[in-house]
Amino acid sequence: MGAQVTSVVCVEDGVALPSTEKTLPFGGEDISRCLLWTQRHHQTWPQVRTDMLTKPIDLLMLNRFKESYCEIKEGELDAVTVVHSYEDGMPAGSHKTRLIALNVPPMGLFYPTLLVPDVYPPPPRSWFHDYENMLEDTLHLEYPRRPDMSDGLFPGINVGYPMWESYPIFSSKPKKEEKVGLAEAITSSILSTGRIDLQRKLFCSIQLIGGEALTAGFIPAVEERVLHAIPSNEAIDTVEVLQSRTNPTFVSWKGGAILGVLDFGREAWIYREDWIRNGIHVRSGRKYKDSYYLQGQATCYINS
């Protein structure tokens, strides 16, 4: 569960099954925007100048409120906090306010219509996305080298722009997104494996990765809703979410660190210099991501 999208995929014996992948077009940022919309709808947000979509400091404050106060719980859920405002040319202001309906935004993971994308749409991103489809084969795509790119390791550094600003932007194949809630996506993904023994195993070994997994009450909510989403004609009556052995926010990063030191990693990845000079394709025919090559050798799976 990332900031922009939520991805679901089944993993068997350390190998991700591409046919089971589901991509949901919402994530932590959408929950934060829903939190803001809820407060303004109930007129509890103070009348101060805050711009969550363009000012990073305001977005960080909103995310902190979401992480600190939002939880999945029946009944009314309120909290008292301090909203800070940072206006140009004025000292920072502090405004004590009451936040209400704090259990509504996280339920947007199960009912995406709660996330009000039409009222508070995601901010425009001309070049950056926090996710890539690591299960998609890109071997057939051609990525031409920029004619103005030098052989130096840091193209564009002399003109005062960061490396990523001067790097070419290529249109990628759009991801197939599912317009369903998280429980339905998990159920559909597991049932698509087609094997009852594997389905039972997967329904009892669900793992939640990402910051939203820390939301209070989220794990029992996932178990309950996934169980009710399973069709009655399926011979499955148990759903269990595994407790993470480490902070769910850092699981993917820890997995990436482990992957980088495995023996096969020396052959599966290209060198940084080759990537900068030649892009995805290098003389050896390898590329920086190749799920089919990795699936044949990997012993762990990373979800980021």
KOLGU-707884 format. One line per 10 residues: number of its first residue (from 1); their letters; for each residue x, y, z of C-alpha. Coordinates in pm, 1 decimal, padded with zeros to 6 digits. Layout:
N
NUM = A = X,Y,Z ~ ... .
//
This chain:
304
1 = MGAQVTSVVC = 00000.0,00000.0,00000.0 ~ 00188.8,00299.8,-00131.2 ~ 00117.1,00671.1,-00145.0 ~ -00046.3,00662.2,-00487.7 ~ -00150.8,00303.9,-00558.6 ~ -00220.4,-00019.6,-00376.5 ~ -00090.4,-00339.3,-00536.1 ~ -00208.3,-00693.2,-00466.8 ~ -00022.2,-01001.8,-00589.2 ~ 00005.5,-01365.3,-00484.9 .
11 = VEDGVALPST = 00346.4,-01511.5,-00400.6 ~ 00415.8,-01885.0,-00412.1 ~ 00749.1,-02020.7,-00290.1 ~ 00909.2,-01677.4,-00316.9 ~ 00787.1,-01616.4,-00672.4 ~ 00527.6,-01352.7,-00762.2 ~ 00249.5,-01480.6,-00990.0 ~ 00197.9,-01211.4,-01258.6 ~ -00152.9,-01328.3,-01349.5 ~ -00275.9,-01250.2,-00997.1 .
21 = EKTLPFGGED = -00165.6,-00887.2,-00987.6 ~ -00427.3,-00622.5,-00907.0 ~ -00355.0,-00249.9,-00904.1 ~ -00590.3,-00020.9,-00713.9 ~ -00566.7,00351.6,-00803.7 ~ -00555.7,00483.1,-00447.0 ~ -00315.8,00493.1,-00154.2 ~ -00208.5,00688.3,00150.1 ~ -00226.3,01028.8,-00018.3 ~ -00592.1,00969.7,-00106.1 .
31 = ISRCLLWTQR = -00672.6,00889.0,00256.5 ~ -00504.6,01213.0,00363.9 ~ -00707.3,01415.9,00112.9 ~ -01022.6,01240.9,00232.4 ~ -00935.2,01341.0,00588.7 ~ -00908.3,01705.6,00480.9 ~ -01235.4,01687.8,00284.6 ~ -01414.2,01533.4,00583.8 ~ -01305.0,01815.0,00816.5 ~ -01401.8,02086.5,00570.5 .
41 = HHQTWPQVRT = -01732.7,01913.1,00504.2 ~ -01810.1,01926.4,00877.6 ~ -01653.2,02275.3,00901.7 ~ -01403.8,02172.5,01167.8 ~ -01089.4,02274.5,00976.7 ~ -00978.0,02619.7,01098.1 ~ -01018.4,02916.9,00863.8 ~ -00647.3,02952.9,00790.8 ~ -00448.5,02943.5,00471.0 ~ -00328.8,02588.8,00416.9 .
51 = DMLTKPIDLL = -00262.8,02432.2,00078.9 ~ -00211.2,02057.5,00109.8 ~ -00178.9,01996.0,-00263.6 ~ 00107.0,02236.0,-00334.4 ~ 00283.4,02310.0,-00003.3 ~ 00490.7,02013.1,00118.9 ~ 00492.7,02133.1,00479.2 ~ 00112.1,02138.6,00486.3 ~ 00093.5,01793.0,00329.0 ~ 00334.2,01656.7,00590.3 .
61 = MLNRFKESYC = 00113.8,01801.0,00864.5 ~ -00195.5,01640.6,00711.9 ~ -00018.5,01304.6,00682.1 ~ 00085.5,01328.7,01046.7 ~ -00276.4,01382.4,01150.1 ~ -00379.5,01078.6,00946.9 ~ -00110.7,00858.5,01100.9 ~ -00177.2,00980.4,01455.2 ~ -00556.5,00991.2,01474.1 ~ -00721.9,00788.7,01197.0 .
71 = EIKEGELDAV = -00828.4,00434.5,01282.1 ~ -01096.3,00185.1,01186.4 ~ -01347.4,00182.3,01467.5 ~ -01724.5,00171.7,01501.7 ~ -01911.6,00474.3,01631.9 ~ -01788.9,00831.7,01642.8 ~ -01417.4,00904.1,01656.4 ~ -01296.0,01254.0,01742.1 ~ -00967.6,01408.7,01851.5 ~ -00829.4,01748.4,01946.3 .
81 = TVVHSYEDGM = -00509.8,01867.6,01779.0 ~ -00321.5,02179.7,01672.8 ~ -00318.5,02291.2,01309.4 ~ -00021.9,02503.8,01206.6 ~ -00037.9,02762.1,00930.9 ~ 00262.9,02897.5,00744.0 ~ 00175.6,03208.6,00546.2 ~ 00431.4,03401.8,00347.3 ~ 00578.3,03692.9,00538.1 ~ 00403.6,03600.3,00861.7 .
91 = PAGSHKTRLI = 00508.2,03399.0,01166.1 ~ 00373.8,03045.4,01195.7 ~ 00033.3,03026.1,01356.2 ~ -00113.4,02759.8,01585.7 ~ -00483.6,02681.6,01584.1 ~ -00639.3,02432.8,01824.0 ~ -00914.5,02238.9,01649.7 ~ -01135.1,01934.5,01688.1 ~ -01109.0,01667.0,01419.3 ~ -01415.2,01447.5,01372.6 .
101 = ALNVPPMGLF = -01516.8,01137.9,01174.0 ~ -01157.9,01011.2,01188.3 ~ -01271.4,00655.8,01113.9 ~ -01413.3,00752.5,00772.2 ~ -01094.1,00816.4,00564.3 ~ -00923.6,00475.2,00618.8 ~ -01246.8,00300.5,00518.6 ~ -01181.7,00439.8,00172.2 ~ -00948.5,00143.8,00118.6 ~ -01258.8,-00078.6,00121.5 .
111 = YPTLLVPDVY = -01503.1,00174.2,-00028.6 ~ -01305.3,00389.5,-00276.5 ~ -01597.6,00626.7,-00336.6 ~ -01529.3,00769.1,00011.1 ~ -01195.6,00904.7,-00113.8 ~ -01375.2,01182.9,-00310.2 ~ -01124.2,01199.2,-00598.5 ~ -01343.5,01449.0,-00783.2 ~ -01338.5,01697.4,-00494.4 ~ -00968.9,01666.5,-00407.9 .
121 = PPPPRSWFHD = -00794.4,01516.2,-00712.8 ~ -00432.7,01397.5,-00689.0 ~ -00176.2,01670.8,-00759.8 ~ -00031.2,01669.3,-01113.5 ~ 00291.9,01475.8,-01161.0 ~ 00462.5,01548.7,-01489.9 ~ 00747.6,01303.4,-01445.8 ~ 00734.0,01119.5,-01115.7 ~ 00536.5,00815.2,-01010.3 ~ 00614.5,00618.9,-00696.9 .
131 = YENMLEDTLH = 00547.4,00284.6,-00857.1 ~ 00646.2,00074.6,-01155.3 ~ 00507.3,-00255.7,-01273.8 ~ 00792.1,-00490.5,-01186.3 ~ 00598.3,-00786.4,-01327.9 ~ 00570.8,-00634.8,-01675.5 ~ 00817.4,-00751.2,-01939.2 ~ 00977.4,-00444.9,-02100.5 ~ 01227.2,-00628.4,-02316.8 ~ 01033.8,-00539.1,-02633.3 .
141 = LEYPRRPDMS = 01034.4,-00166.5,-02558.4 ~ 01296.9,00056.6,-02715.3 ~ 01449.6,00334.8,-02509.4 ~ 01668.1,00549.5,-02734.8 ~ 01962.9,00725.5,-02584.5 ~ 01943.1,01102.1,-02567.1 ~ 02158.1,01260.4,-02840.0 ~ 02277.4,01533.5,-02606.5 ~ 02377.8,01297.0,-02324.9 ~ 02748.3,01290.2,-02259.1 .
151 = DGLFPGINVG = 02951.8,00993.2,-02145.3 ~ 02994.6,01151.1,-01802.9 ~ 02832.3,00995.3,-01502.3 ~ 02624.6,01303.5,-01424.6 ~ 02461.3,01440.4,-01742.1 ~ 02328.7,01791.9,-01703.8 ~ 02512.6,01859.9,-01381.4 ~ 02691.8,02158.9,-01530.9 ~ 02369.7,02340.6,-01613.1 ~ 02244.2,02335.4,-01257.4 .
161 = YPMWESYPIF = 01970.4,02072.4,-01284.4 ~ 01944.6,01749.3,-01087.8 ~ 02014.0,01434.3,-01282.7 ~ 01649.8,01323.7,-01289.8 ~ 01537.4,01659.6,-01435.8 ~ 01763.4,01617.2,-01738.0 ~ 01684.3,01250.6,-01795.4 ~ 01444.9,01168.4,-02084.1 ~ 01083.8,01087.9,-02009.2 ~ 00929.8,00799.4,-02200.7 .
171 = SSKPKKEEKV = 00563.2,00715.3,-02221.4 ~ 00504.3,00382.9,-02051.9 ~ 00228.8,00128.9,-02091.7 ~ -00059.6,00230.9,-01863.8 ~ -00127.7,-00002.2,-01575.0 ~ -00452.4,-00193.4,-01564.2 ~ -00630.4,-00054.7,-01261.3 ~ -00911.1,-00222.6,-01072.1 ~ -01209.2,-00011.6,-00964.8 ~ -01281.9,-00218.1,-00653.9 .
181 = GLAEAITSSI = -01205.4,-00207.6,-00284.4 ~ -00911.5,-00377.1,-00115.3 ~ -01108.4,-00678.0,00013.9 ~ -01251.3,-00757.5,-00328.9 ~ -00907.7,-00718.5,-00490.4 ~ -00743.5,-00957.9,-00243.5 ~ -01021.0,-01213.3,-00288.8 ~ -01015.3,-01191.4,-00668.6 ~ -00636.1,-01217.9,-00677.3 ~ -00623.9,-01532.4,-00462.8 .
191 = LSTGRIDLQR = -00915.7,-01705.1,-00634.2 ~ -00751.4,-01646.7,-00972.9 ~ -00481.1,-01900.1,-00881.0 ~ -00736.0,-02174.1,-00946.6 ~ -00595.1,-02427.7,-00698.9 ~ -00793.5,-02487.5,-00382.7 ~ -00488.4,-02594.7,-00180.4 ~ -00299.1,-02280.4,-00276.9 ~ -00605.5,-02062.1,-00223.1 ~ -00652.3,-02187.3,00131.3 .
201 = KLFCSIQLIG = -00284.4,-02131.0,00203.1 ~ -00291.3,-01776.6,00064.4 ~ -00610.1,-01674.5,00245.8 ~ -00436.2,-01772.2,00571.5 ~ -00111.2,-01591.0,00494.0 ~ -00207.3,-01239.2,00385.2 ~ 00063.2,-00983.1,00451.3 ~ 00008.4,-00606.2,00450.5 ~ 00303.3,-00389.9,00347.6 ~ 00316.2,-00011.0,00359.4 .
211 = GEALTAGFIP = 00247.0,00265.3,00606.2 ~ -00131.7,00223.8,00593.8 ~ -00089.3,-00121.8,00749.5 ~ -00013.2,00057.8,01078.1 ~ -00367.1,00200.1,01095.9 ~ -00531.6,00086.1,01418.8 ~ -00805.0,-00170.1,01357.8 ~ -00698.0,-00229.9,00999.1 ~ -00592.1,-00596.3,01028.9 ~ -00921.4,-00727.8,01177.5 .
221 = AVEERVLHAI = -01111.0,-00516.0,00922.5 ~ -00920.7,-00680.6,00636.1 ~ -00984.0,-01030.3,00774.9 ~ -01354.7,-00968.2,00822.1 ~ -01416.3,-00806.2,00483.7 ~ -01208.0,-01052.6,00285.4 ~ -01395.9,-01340.3,00449.7 ~ -01730.8,-01186.4,00351.4 ~ -01605.2,-01118.1,-00002.8 ~ -01537.6,-01488.8,-00069.3 .
231 = PSNEAIDTVE = -01826.4,-01637.7,-00270.6 ~ -02041.7,-01882.5,-00075.6 ~ -01970.5,-02161.9,-00322.9 ~ -01597.7,-02157.6,-00239.2 ~ -01477.1,-02414.3,00015.1 ~ -01284.6,-02155.6,00218.7 ~ -01386.0,-02048.2,00568.3 ~ -01067.3,-01904.9,00720.7 ~ -00887.8,-01575.7,00654.9 ~ -00581.3,-01460.0,00846.5 .
241 = VLQSRTNPTF = -00349.0,-01161.3,00813.9 ~ 00003.7,-01241.1,00926.7 ~ 00158.2,-01011.8,01183.6 ~ 00460.0,-00838.1,01033.0 ~ 00792.2,-00916.6,01202.7 ~ 00908.8,-00562.8,01136.4 ~ 00760.0,-00221.2,01067.9 ~ 00538.6,-00259.8,00755.6 ~ 00666.2,00076.0,00632.9 ~ 01019.7,-00061.7,00594.0 .
251 = VSWKGGAILG = 00953.0,-00419.0,00478.2 ~ 01006.5,-00346.1,00108.2 ~ 01326.0,-00150.1,00177.3 ~ 01462.1,-00428.2,00397.4 ~ 01378.4,-00679.6,00124.1 ~ 01561.7,-00465.4,-00130.7 ~ 01870.4,-00456.7,00088.4 ~ 01866.5,-00835.7,00123.9 ~ 01809.6,-00887.0,-00247.7 ~ 02111.3,-00674.0,-00329.8 .
261 = VLDFGREAWI = 02353.6,-00901.1,-00141.7 ~ 02228.7,-01236.3,-00270.1 ~ 02463.6,-01428.4,-00497.8 ~ 02246.2,-01402.3,-00808.1 ~ 02226.2,-01024.4,-00762.9 ~ 02565.3,-00980.7,-00923.7 ~ 02425.8,-01111.8,-01251.2 ~ 02071.6,-00976.8,-01230.5 ~ 02151.0,-00605.8,-01209.3 ~ 02353.7,-00369.0,-01422.8 .
271 = YREDWIRNGI = 02610.9,-00123.0,-01297.6 ~ 02513.2,00235.1,-01224.1 ~ 02750.4,00368.9,-01487.5 ~ 02597.0,00144.6,-01754.6 ~ 02249.8,00260.4,-01659.2 ~ 02344.2,00629.0,-01685.0 ~ 02523.6,00588.4,-02017.3 ~ 02294.2,00342.7,-02194.0 ~ 01959.7,00332.9,-02020.8 ~ 01776.4,00005.6,-01967.8 .
281 = HVRSGRKYKD = 01951.4,-00196.5,-02239.4 ~ 02323.6,-00260.6,-02211.9 ~ 02567.4,-00453.1,-02425.5 ~ 02521.3,-00772.8,-02228.7 ~ 02149.4,-00774.5,-02310.0 ~ 02050.4,-00734.6,-01945.7 ~ 01831.7,-00459.8,-01808.5 ~ 01777.3,-00304.0,-01469.8 ~ 01459.8,-00499.4,-01407.2 ~ 01369.9,-00836.0,-01549.2 .
291 = SYYLQGQATC = 01103.1,-01015.4,-01352.7 ~ 01128.3,-01333.8,-01558.1 ~ 01502.7,-01362.8,-01496.2 ~ 01454.8,-01292.9,-01127.3 ~ 01161.9,-01531.3,-01090.8 ~ 01384.2,-01815.8,-01201.1 ~ 01631.5,-01754.5,-00921.7 ~ 01485.1,-01533.1,-00649.4 ~ 01412.9,-01665.6,-00302.7 ~ 01231.4,-01358.0,-00177.2 .
301 = YINS = 00974.9,-01113.7,-00310.4 ~ 00966.5,-00738.8,-00273.1 ~ 00647.0,-00537.2,-00272.1 ~ 00701.5,-00164.0,-00295.9 .
//
